[in-house]
Amino acid sequence: MAVVSLQKGQKVDLTKSNPGISKVLVGLGWDTNKYDGGQDFDLDTSIFLLDATGKVKGPEDFVFYNNTAGGNGSVVHTGDNLTGAGEGDDEQVKVAIKDVPAHIEKIAFTVTIHDAEARNQNFGMVSNAFIRIVNEDTNEELIRYDLGEDFSIETAIVVGELYRHNGEWKFNAIGSGYQGGLASLCNDFGLQVG
């Protein structure tokens, strides 16, 4: 089966067209452009497990490098990549879609630049960013969304989301940029941070 390549704003079915799929690997990747700020880039994937109101229930529904599992273990961040060097996925998230607790309607995948303001970095300096959904059992890439070069001053991006619709899981290619980094995303998703 061919990989479904999405544009910003497109939605595609995941479970209906892949019956029996139970585990997916969500790979996120990026490259950083050369710049003369003298600082390394550290991009981080964070996952927000959202209820019907579009908010997290609490800190346990916020998955990131310091809290690598959520949703009763159904969503697992495989670890922080501090450099983003090399080809392929820079960070990965495993989702056991059949085990996601019923109150979770959406799983939002975000990427932020660590210490972006202090290091004077933004997503205008990042290229080749993507998210892909892989059937973990067969290693077959099912869905891919390449973000393009639409960003300039943003320090956080909601890349995409898995969401429930009529008992099935779908994927939405979002690609929305934010200023204010991870704190801004946390506040939007119902976590109060400084």
GROMACS elastic network, one bead per residue, 0.5 to 0.9 nm:
[ bonds ]
;  ai    aj funct       b0    kb
    1     4     6  0.89767   500
    1   140     6  0.86858   500
    1   142     6  0.79060   500
    2   141     6  0.84389   500
    2   142     6  0.73034   500
    2   143     6  0.89347   500
    3   140     6  0.85645   500
    3   141     6  0.61321   500
    3   143     6  0.54498   500
    3   144     6  0.68647   500
    4    12     6  0.82025   500
    4   141     6  0.87425   500
    4   142     6  0.61735   500
    4   144     6  0.61931   500
    4   145     6  0.84543   500
    5   142     6  0.87291   500
    5   143     6  0.60125   500
    5   145     6  0.57508   500
    5   146     6  0.78523   500
    6     9     6  0.81693   500
    6    10     6  0.59947   500
    6    11     6  0.77301   500
    6    12     6  0.81740   500
    6   143     6  0.74834   500
    6   144     6  0.62572   500
    6   146     6  0.74558   500
    6   172     6  0.88015   500
    6   173     6  0.67116   500
    7    10     6  0.56728   500
    7    11     6  0.88668   500
    7   145     6  0.65017   500
    7   146     6  0.75159   500
    7   147     6  0.78991   500
    7   173     6  0.67828   500
    7   174     6  0.88024   500
    8    11     6  0.88529   500
    8   145     6  0.77318   500
    8   146     6  0.85761   500
    8   147     6  0.73168   500
    8   172     6  0.83951   500
    8   173     6  0.52557   500
    8   174     6  0.56737   500
    8   175     6  0.60288   500
    8   176     6  0.87433   500
    9   172     6  0.66543   500
    9   173     6  0.52606   500
    9   174     6  0.53915   500
    9   175     6  0.76945   500
   10   171     6  0.84175   500
   10   172     6  0.59904   500
   10   173     6  0.55600   500
   10   174     6  0.77758   500
   11   170     6  0.69198   500
   11   171     6  0.55728   500
   11   173     6  0.63067   500
   11   174     6  0.89260   500
   12   143     6  0.83544   500
   12   170     6  0.56237   500
   12   171     6  0.53696   500
   12   172     6  0.66223   500
   12   173     6  0.86105   500
   13    16     6  0.60952   500
   13    17     6  0.64366   500
   13    18     6  0.85592   500
   13   168     6  0.77254   500
   13   169     6  0.65053   500
   13   171     6  0.63198   500
   13   172     6  0.89355   500
   14    17     6  0.59549   500
   14    18     6  0.61964   500
   14    19     6  0.86336   500
   14    21     6  0.85655   500
   14   142     6  0.81585   500
   14   143     6  0.82976   500
   14   162     6  0.86148   500
   14   168     6  0.75773   500
   14   169     6  0.55698   500
   14   171     6  0.65394   500
   15    19     6  0.56023   500
   15    20     6  0.74096   500
   15    21     6  0.63860   500
   15    22     6  0.84894   500
   15   168     6  0.57821   500
   15   169     6  0.54504   500
   15   170     6  0.70067   500
   16    19     6  0.56410   500
   16    20     6  0.88054   500
   16   168     6  0.64183   500
   16   169     6  0.76642   500
   16   170     6  0.85020   500
   18    21     6  0.58359   500
   18   135     6  0.89380   500
   18   142     6  0.88640   500
   19    22     6  0.87845   500
   21    24     6  0.77052   500
   21    97     6  0.82146   500
   21    98     6  0.85857   500
   21   135     6  0.70061   500
   21   136     6  0.86621   500
   21   137     6  0.81379   500
   22    95     6  0.83960   500
   22    96     6  0.58206   500
   22    97     6  0.55926   500
   22    98     6  0.56869   500
   22    99     6  0.84191   500
   22   135     6  0.81761   500
   22   136     6  0.83446   500
   22   137     6  0.83240   500
   23    94     6  0.71847   500
   23    95     6  0.56897   500
   23    97     6  0.58851   500
   23    98     6  0.77042   500
   23   134     6  0.86312   500
   23   135     6  0.63571   500
   23   136     6  0.54845   500
   23   137     6  0.69129   500
   24    93     6  0.83642   500
   24    94     6  0.59557   500
   24    95     6  0.53010   500
   24    96     6  0.65055   500
   24    97     6  0.72723   500
   24   133     6  0.64179   500
   24   134     6  0.54626   500
   24   137     6  0.79018   500
   24   139     6  0.89543   500
   25    92     6  0.67070   500
   25    93     6  0.57793   500
   25    95     6  0.62868   500
   25    96     6  0.88025   500
   25   132     6  0.80918   500
   25   133     6  0.58291   500
   25   134     6  0.50156   500
   25   135     6  0.63748   500
   25   136     6  0.54850   500
   25   139     6  0.84953   500
   26    89     6  0.89259   500
   26    91     6  0.85015   500
   26    92     6  0.55866   500
   26    93     6  0.50398   500
   26    94     6  0.62249   500
   26    95     6  0.75113   500
   26   109     6  0.88838   500
   26   131     6  0.68824   500
   26   132     6  0.56722   500
   26   134     6  0.63379   500
   26   135     6  0.89769   500
   27    88     6  0.82900   500
   27    89     6  0.52088   500
   27    90     6  0.73033   500
   27    91     6  0.60658   500
   27    93     6  0.65226   500
   27    94     6  0.87371   500
   27   130     6  0.80529   500
   27   131     6  0.56148   500
   27   132     6  0.51964   500
   27   133     6  0.65032   500
   27   134     6  0.76953   500
   28    45     6  0.77011   500
   28    88     6  0.83220   500
   28    89     6  0.52610   500
   28    90     6  0.58932   500
   28    91     6  0.54568   500
   28    92     6  0.61957   500
   28    93     6  0.84164   500
   28   109     6  0.89159   500
   28   111     6  0.84767   500
   28   129     6  0.73880   500
   28   130     6  0.56577   500
   28   132     6  0.65482   500
   28   159     6  0.89101   500
   29    84     6  0.74734   500
   29    87     6  0.83057   500
   29    88     6  0.64409   500
   29    91     6  0.65950   500
   29    92     6  0.87523   500
   29   128     6  0.75259   500
   29   129     6  0.54199   500
   29   130     6  0.53913   500
   29   131     6  0.66383   500
   29   132     6  0.88048   500
   30    43     6  0.85163   500
   30    84     6  0.67209   500
   30    85     6  0.87032   500
   30    87     6  0.88696   500
   30    88     6  0.85210   500
   30    89     6  0.78797   500
   30    90     6  0.68956   500
   30   126     6  0.67489   500
   30   127     6  0.60806   500
   30   128     6  0.52322   500
   30   130     6  0.65302   500
   31    84     6  0.66098   500
   31    85     6  0.73695   500
   31    86     6  0.85076   500
   31    87     6  0.88322   500
   31   125     6  0.87422   500
   31   126     6  0.57418   500
   31   127     6  0.51892   500
   31   128     6  0.57682   500
   31   129     6  0.67408   500
   32    35     6  0.87114   500
   32    41     6  0.73214   500
   32    84     6  0.78733   500
   32    85     6  0.87758   500
   32   123     6  0.87208   500
   32   125     6  0.59153   500
   32   127     6  0.59389   500
   32   128     6  0.83814   500
   33   124     6  0.86600   500
   33   125     6  0.52368   500
   33   126     6  0.57129   500
   33   127     6  0.66655   500
   34   125     6  0.76443   500
   35    38     6  0.76043   500
   35    39     6  0.89115   500
   35   125     6  0.76081   500
   36    39     6  0.81101   500
   37    40     6  0.85441   500
   37   119     6  0.74890   500
   37   120     6  0.74677   500
   37   121     6  0.83177   500
   38   119     6  0.87041   500
   39   119     6  0.63607   500
   39   120     6  0.87708   500
   39   121     6  0.87716   500
   40    82     6  0.89172   500
   40    83     6  0.74541   500
   40   119     6  0.84258   500
   41    82     6  0.77831   500
   41    83     6  0.65252   500
   41    84     6  0.79672   500
   41   113     6  0.71663   500
   41   114     6  0.74866   500
   41   115     6  0.88435   500
   41   116     6  0.83677   500
   41   119     6  0.84670   500
   41   121     6  0.78078   500
   42    81     6  0.76433   500
   42    82     6  0.52056   500
   42    83     6  0.57925   500
   42    84     6  0.72529   500
   42   112     6  0.85281   500
   42   113     6  0.59459   500
   42   114     6  0.54501   500
   42   115     6  0.81397   500
   42   116     6  0.87513   500
   43    80     6  0.87591   500
   43    81     6  0.77639   500
   43    82     6  0.71470   500
   43    83     6  0.77199   500
   43    84     6  0.72839   500
   43   111     6  0.65409   500
   43   112     6  0.55892   500
   43   114     6  0.58649   500
   44    64     6  0.78734   500
   44    65     6  0.77557   500
   44    80     6  0.68381   500
   44    81     6  0.75256   500
   44    82     6  0.80784   500
   44    91     6  0.78986   500
   44   110     6  0.81200   500
   44   111     6  0.53989   500
   44   112     6  0.52971   500
   44   113     6  0.62956   500
   44   114     6  0.67194   500
   45    63     6  0.87781   500
   45    64     6  0.65386   500
   45    65     6  0.78380   500
   45    77     6  0.82937   500
   45    80     6  0.79169   500
   45    91     6  0.68114   500
   45    92     6  0.82700   500
   45    93     6  0.87190   500
   45   109     6  0.69962   500
   45   110     6  0.55790   500
   45   112     6  0.65948   500
   46    62     6  0.73125   500
   46    63     6  0.57812   500
   46    65     6  0.75741   500
   46    77     6  0.82225   500
   46   108     6  0.82898   500
   46   109     6  0.61545   500
   46   110     6  0.52439   500
   46   111     6  0.62427   500
   46   112     6  0.77489   500
   46   182     6  0.84678   500
   47    61     6  0.81338   500
   47    62     6  0.59219   500
   47    64     6  0.63615   500
   47    70     6  0.89749   500
   47    75     6  0.85781   500
   47    77     6  0.82640   500
   47    93     6  0.85916   500
   47   107     6  0.66743   500
   47   108     6  0.55338   500
   47   110     6  0.61389   500
   47   111     6  0.87724   500
   48    55     6  0.82107   500
   48    56     6  0.66475   500
   48    61     6  0.60448   500
   48    63     6  0.63623   500
   48    64     6  0.88131   500
   48   106     6  0.80734   500
   48   107     6  0.57807   500
   48   108     6  0.51174   500
   48   109     6  0.67910   500
   48   110     6  0.80434   500
   48   186     6  0.84737   500
   48   189     6  0.73665   500
   49    54     6  0.87326   500
   49    55     6  0.77536   500
   49    56     6  0.58040   500
   49    57     6  0.82014   500
   49    60     6  0.87786   500
   49    62     6  0.63543   500
   49    63     6  0.79088   500
   49    70     6  0.77797   500
   49    71     6  0.72672   500
   49    75     6  0.87965   500
   49   104     6  0.59993   500
   49   105     6  0.76732   500
   49   106     6  0.60803   500
   49   108     6  0.65591   500
   50    53     6  0.73814   500
   50    54     6  0.51561   500
   50    57     6  0.73473   500
   50    61     6  0.73786   500
   50    62     6  0.89885   500
   50   103     6  0.80762   500
   50   104     6  0.53608   500
   50   105     6  0.58925   500
   50   106     6  0.50834   500
   50   107     6  0.61377   500
   50   108     6  0.74662   500
   50   189     6  0.76185   500
   51    54     6  0.54452   500
   51    55     6  0.57138   500
   51    56     6  0.62081   500
   51    57     6  0.71080   500
   51   102     6  0.88833   500
   51   103     6  0.55753   500
   51   105     6  0.50981   500
   51   106     6  0.66991   500
   52    55     6  0.74987   500
   52   103     6  0.73624   500
   52   104     6  0.72221   500
   52   105     6  0.57262   500
   52   106     6  0.79194   500
   53    56     6  0.84845   500
   53   105     6  0.88715   500
   54   105     6  0.80669   500
   54   106     6  0.75728   500
   54   188     6  0.89486   500
   54   189     6  0.66516   500
   54   190     6  0.82673   500
   55    58     6  0.86340   500
   55   188     6  0.77799   500
   55   190     6  0.50284   500
   55   191     6  0.80627   500
   56    59     6  0.74387   500
   56    60     6  0.83055   500
   56    61     6  0.56197   500
   56    62     6  0.71543   500
   56   104     6  0.85355   500
   56   189     6  0.60494   500
   56   190     6  0.57751   500
   56   191     6  0.70392   500
   57    60     6  0.76186   500
   57    61     6  0.63727   500
   57   190     6  0.78110   500
   57   191     6  0.85774   500
   58    61     6  0.57409   500
   58    62     6  0.74452   500
   58   190     6  0.78879   500
   58   191     6  0.68602   500
   59    62     6  0.53260   500
   59    63     6  0.83266   500
   59    67     6  0.89822   500
   59   191     6  0.69982   500
   60    63     6  0.73761   500
   60    67     6  0.79784   500
   60    69     6  0.82920   500
   60    70     6  0.60038   500
   60    71     6  0.76539   500
   60    72     6  0.89962   500
   61    69     6  0.86448   500
   61    70     6  0.55955   500
   61    71     6  0.64484   500
   61   104     6  0.89327   500
   62    67     6  0.74019   500
   62    68     6  0.88222   500
   62    69     6  0.85292   500
   62    70     6  0.69435   500
   62   186     6  0.85340   500
   62   191     6  0.85039   500
   63    66     6  0.77789   500
   63    67     6  0.53074   500
   63    68     6  0.54156   500
   63    69     6  0.58636   500
   63    70     6  0.58924   500
   63    75     6  0.77698   500
   63    76     6  0.74943   500
   63    77     6  0.68552   500
   64    67     6  0.51827   500
   64    68     6  0.53829   500
   64    69     6  0.79224   500
   64    76     6  0.88112   500
   64    77     6  0.64583   500
   64    79     6  0.82751   500
   64    80     6  0.83054   500
   65    68     6  0.55686   500
   65    77     6  0.69424   500
   65    78     6  0.82589   500
   65    79     6  0.58940   500
   65    80     6  0.55400   500
   66    79     6  0.89120   500
   66    80     6  0.89294   500
   67    70     6  0.77194   500
   67    76     6  0.89541   500
   67    77     6  0.81743   500
   68    75     6  0.81290   500
   68    76     6  0.55314   500
   68    78     6  0.70004   500
   68    79     6  0.72464   500
   69    72     6  0.75917   500
   69    73     6  0.53896   500
   69    74     6  0.74029   500
   69    75     6  0.56171   500
   69    77     6  0.63128   500
   69    78     6  0.89209   500
   70    73     6  0.51715   500
   70    74     6  0.64084   500
   70    75     6  0.52872   500
   70    76     6  0.66347   500
   70    77     6  0.88832   500
   71    74     6  0.52075   500
   71    75     6  0.59505   500
   71    76     6  0.88177   500
   71    99     6  0.81011   500
   71   100     6  0.58205   500
   71   101     6  0.60075   500
   71   104     6  0.78631   500
   72    75     6  0.77767   500
   72    99     6  0.80350   500
   72   100     6  0.74576   500
   72   101     6  0.72090   500
   73    76     6  0.65280   500
   73    95     6  0.87785   500
   73    96     6  0.83930   500
   73    99     6  0.82383   500
   73   100     6  0.82766   500
   74    94     6  0.77498   500
   74    95     6  0.56162   500
   74    97     6  0.70058   500
   74    98     6  0.82484   500
   74    99     6  0.55235   500
   74   100     6  0.53728   500
   74   101     6  0.80126   500
   75    93     6  0.68931   500
   75    94     6  0.57197   500
   75    96     6  0.65673   500
   75    97     6  0.83391   500
   75    99     6  0.88781   500
   75   100     6  0.75433   500
   75   107     6  0.89563   500
   76    79     6  0.88665   500
   76    92     6  0.85317   500
   76    93     6  0.54985   500
   76    94     6  0.51020   500
   76    95     6  0.65485   500
   76    96     6  0.88191   500
   77    80     6  0.81770   500
   77    91     6  0.78998   500
   77    92     6  0.61918   500
   77    94     6  0.65087   500
   77    95     6  0.89405   500
   78    91     6  0.71048   500
   78    92     6  0.56615   500
   78    93     6  0.58449   500
   78    94     6  0.73333   500
   79    91     6  0.68424   500
   79    92     6  0.74538   500
   79    93     6  0.85194   500
   80    90     6  0.85370   500
   80    91     6  0.66386   500
   80    92     6  0.89227   500
   81    84     6  0.60612   500
   81    85     6  0.85680   500
   81    90     6  0.62228   500
   81    91     6  0.62059   500
   82    85     6  0.86003   500
   83    86     6  0.88805   500
   83    90     6  0.84444   500
   84    87     6  0.86541   500
   84    89     6  0.85929   500
   84    90     6  0.54165   500
   84    91     6  0.83172   500
   85    90     6  0.75488   500
   86    89     6  0.85872   500
   86    90     6  0.79209   500
   87    90     6  0.78591   500
   89    92     6  0.67147   500
   89   130     6  0.85950   500
   89   131     6  0.84230   500
   89   132     6  0.86751   500
   94   136     6  0.81164   500
   95    98     6  0.87353   500
   95    99     6  0.84321   500
   95   100     6  0.79644   500
   96    99     6  0.54774   500
   96   100     6  0.66429   500
   97   100     6  0.54370   500
   97   169     6  0.79819   500
   98   101     6  0.85005   500
   99   102     6  0.85985   500
  100   103     6  0.84459   500
  100   104     6  0.68662   500
  101   104     6  0.57781   500
  101   105     6  0.88135   500
  102   105     6  0.73401   500
  104   107     6  0.74396   500
  104   163     6  0.85855   500
  104   164     6  0.84880   500
  105   162     6  0.84515   500
  105   163     6  0.56616   500
  105   164     6  0.54915   500
  105   165     6  0.84647   500
  106   161     6  0.64635   500
  106   162     6  0.56625   500
  106   164     6  0.65440   500
  107   160     6  0.85109   500
  107   161     6  0.53266   500
  107   162     6  0.51165   500
  107   163     6  0.62594   500
  108   158     6  0.69861   500
  108   159     6  0.77234   500
  108   160     6  0.60673   500
  108   162     6  0.66502   500
  108   163     6  0.83886   500
  109   131     6  0.87793   500
  109   157     6  0.86151   500
  109   158     6  0.60556   500
  109   159     6  0.57124   500
  109   160     6  0.54995   500
  109   161     6  0.57939   500
  109   162     6  0.83167   500
  110   156     6  0.71653   500
  110   157     6  0.55080   500
  110   159     6  0.53211   500
  110   160     6  0.72768   500
  110   161     6  0.87900   500
  110   182     6  0.88306   500
  110   185     6  0.84775   500
  111   155     6  0.85542   500
  111   156     6  0.57670   500
  111   157     6  0.53401   500
  111   158     6  0.66343   500
  111   159     6  0.69488   500
  111   181     6  0.89949   500
  111   182     6  0.83693   500
  112   116     6  0.82838   500
  112   123     6  0.87179   500
  112   155     6  0.58758   500
  112   157     6  0.63741   500
  112   158     6  0.87868   500
  112   181     6  0.59018   500
  112   182     6  0.59929   500
  113   116     6  0.52313   500
  113   117     6  0.88270   500
  113   121     6  0.74293   500
  113   122     6  0.70500   500
  113   123     6  0.78438   500
  113   155     6  0.56947   500
  113   156     6  0.65320   500
  113   181     6  0.68621   500
  113   182     6  0.80581   500
  114   117     6  0.85811   500
  114   119     6  0.86864   500
  114   155     6  0.85651   500
  114   181     6  0.79086   500
  114   182     6  0.82037   500
  115   118     6  0.54886   500
  115   119     6  0.60579   500
  115   120     6  0.83479   500
  115   121     6  0.81283   500
  115   181     6  0.83597   500
  116   119     6  0.51726   500
  116   120     6  0.56864   500
  116   122     6  0.63178   500
  116   155     6  0.63293   500
  116   180     6  0.89171   500
  116   181     6  0.73371   500
  117   121     6  0.63247   500
  117   122     6  0.80391   500
  117   155     6  0.80519   500
  117   180     6  0.83727   500
  117   181     6  0.84200   500
  118   121     6  0.79124   500
  121   124     6  0.81649   500
  121   125     6  0.70031   500
  121   153     6  0.81635   500
  121   154     6  0.89073   500
  121   155     6  0.74248   500
  122   125     6  0.58323   500
  122   126     6  0.74349   500
  122   151     6  0.83110   500
  122   152     6  0.66105   500
  122   153     6  0.52540   500
  122   154     6  0.54767   500
  122   156     6  0.82195   500
  122   179     6  0.89323   500
  123   127     6  0.78927   500
  123   149     6  0.86316   500
  123   150     6  0.88114   500
  123   151     6  0.56027   500
  123   152     6  0.56445   500
  123   153     6  0.62838   500
  123   154     6  0.54922   500
  123   155     6  0.58647   500
  123   156     6  0.75832   500
  123   157     6  0.83923   500
  123   177     6  0.84772   500
  124   127     6  0.77542   500
  124   149     6  0.73579   500
  124   150     6  0.78863   500
  124   151     6  0.50859   500
  124   153     6  0.60822   500
  124   154     6  0.73543   500
  124   155     6  0.89302   500
  125   151     6  0.85576   500
  125   152     6  0.75011   500
  125   153     6  0.89138   500
  126   129     6  0.71771   500
  126   149     6  0.79682   500
  126   151     6  0.84107   500
  127   147     6  0.84865   500
  127   148     6  0.71762   500
  127   149     6  0.63316   500
  128   146     6  0.69894   500
  128   147     6  0.71625   500
  128   148     6  0.65682   500
  128   149     6  0.77484   500
  129   145     6  0.86899   500
  129   146     6  0.60901   500
  129   147     6  0.55651   500
  129   148     6  0.69678   500
  129   149     6  0.84561   500
  130   144     6  0.71596   500
  130   145     6  0.55798   500
  130   147     6  0.56326   500
  130   148     6  0.82938   500
  130   159     6  0.79838   500
  131   143     6  0.82900   500
  131   144     6  0.58883   500
  131   145     6  0.54161   500
  131   146     6  0.66899   500
  131   147     6  0.81013   500
  131   159     6  0.70959   500
  131   160     6  0.75701   500
  131   173     6  0.87683   500
  132   141     6  0.70164   500
  132   142     6  0.74841   500
  132   143     6  0.54655   500
  132   145     6  0.63064   500
  132   146     6  0.85115   500
  133   136     6  0.88938   500
  133   140     6  0.86447   500
  133   141     6  0.59897   500
  133   142     6  0.56726   500
  133   143     6  0.50432   500
  133   144     6  0.64707   500
  133   171     6  0.89157   500
  134   137     6  0.86750   500
  134   138     6  0.81673   500
  134   139     6  0.59434   500
  134   140     6  0.54317   500
  134   142     6  0.54891   500
  134   143     6  0.71408   500
  134   144     6  0.89536   500
  135   138     6  0.56174   500
  135   139     6  0.53375   500
  135   140     6  0.53356   500
  135   141     6  0.64137   500
  135   142     6  0.68452   500
  136   139     6  0.51386   500
  136   140     6  0.74395   500
  136   141     6  0.89427   500
  137   140     6  0.81362   500
  138   141     6  0.87806   500
  141   144     6  0.76331   500
  143   171     6  0.83824   500
  144   173     6  0.89324   500
  145   159     6  0.86207   500
  145   160     6  0.84438   500
  145   173     6  0.64859   500
  145   175     6  0.89764   500
  147   150     6  0.74383   500
  147   159     6  0.77877   500
  147   173     6  0.87462   500
  147   174     6  0.89970   500
  147   175     6  0.63320   500
  148   151     6  0.83032   500
  149   152     6  0.82646   500
  150   175     6  0.88041   500
  150   177     6  0.88955   500
  151   154     6  0.63797   500
  151   177     6  0.69987   500
  152   155     6  0.87902   500
  152   177     6  0.89993   500
  153   177     6  0.87572   500
  153   178     6  0.85454   500
  153   179     6  0.71408   500
  154   157     6  0.74219   500
  154   177     6  0.55547   500
  154   178     6  0.51777   500
  154   180     6  0.77854   500
  154   181     6  0.77425   500
  155   177     6  0.73715   500
  155   178     6  0.61972   500
  155   179     6  0.52795   500
  155   180     6  0.63846   500
  155   182     6  0.80243   500
  156   176     6  0.84502   500
  156   177     6  0.57610   500
  156   178     6  0.50566   500
  156   179     6  0.63116   500
  156   180     6  0.72448   500
  156   182     6  0.64075   500
  156   184     6  0.82541   500
  156   185     6  0.75336   500
  157   160     6  0.89270   500
  157   174     6  0.88148   500
  157   175     6  0.63599   500
  157   176     6  0.54942   500
  157   178     6  0.59479   500
  157   179     6  0.87882   500
  157   181     6  0.84052   500
  157   185     6  0.86381   500
  158   161     6  0.81151   500
  158   174     6  0.63961   500
  158   175     6  0.56715   500
  158   176     6  0.52910   500
  158   177     6  0.64896   500
  158   178     6  0.80068   500
  158   185     6  0.83541   500
  159   172     6  0.88956   500
  159   173     6  0.66331   500
  159   174     6  0.54549   500
  159   176     6  0.67098   500
  159   177     6  0.84485   500
  160   171     6  0.71151   500
  160   172     6  0.55083   500
  160   175     6  0.64466   500
  160   176     6  0.86384   500
  161   170     6  0.82231   500
  161   171     6  0.56526   500
  161   172     6  0.52944   500
  161   173     6  0.68851   500
  161   174     6  0.72722   500
  162   169     6  0.64711   500
  162   170     6  0.55886   500
  162   172     6  0.64803   500
  163   168     6  0.82307   500
  163   169     6  0.54755   500
  163   170     6  0.53891   500
  163   171     6  0.63166   500
  163   172     6  0.76714   500
  164   167     6  0.61390   500
  164   168     6  0.55441   500
  164   170     6  0.63140   500
  164   171     6  0.89148   500
  165   168     6  0.52776   500
  165   169     6  0.61377   500
  165   170     6  0.69060   500
  166   169     6  0.83326   500
  178   181     6  0.68319   500
  178   184     6  0.74231   500
  178   185     6  0.76794   500
  179   182     6  0.88957   500
  179   184     6  0.71216   500
  179   185     6  0.89964   500
  180   183     6  0.63153   500
  180   185     6  0.78714   500
  181   184     6  0.55958   500
  181   185     6  0.67917   500
  181   186     6  0.89759   500
  182   185     6  0.51114   500
  182   186     6  0.60963   500
  182   187     6  0.86058   500
  183   186     6  0.50692   500
  183   187     6  0.61778   500
  183   188     6  0.86312   500
  183   191     6  0.86842   500
  183   192     6  0.83083   500
  183   193     6  0.60963   500
  183   194     6  0.71339   500
  184   187     6  0.52558   500
  184   188     6  0.62651   500
  184   189     6  0.87130   500
  184   193     6  0.85623   500
  185   188     6  0.50785   500
  185   189     6  0.61513   500
  185   190     6  0.86584   500
  185   191     6  0.85173   500
  186   189     6  0.51712   500
  186   190     6  0.62316   500
  186   192     6  0.66917   500
  186   193     6  0.68340   500
  187   190     6  0.52133   500
  187   191     6  0.51108   500
  187   192     6  0.54330   500
  187   193     6  0.66088   500
  188   191     6  0.74526   500
  188   192     6  0.88843   500
  189   192     6  0.88604   500
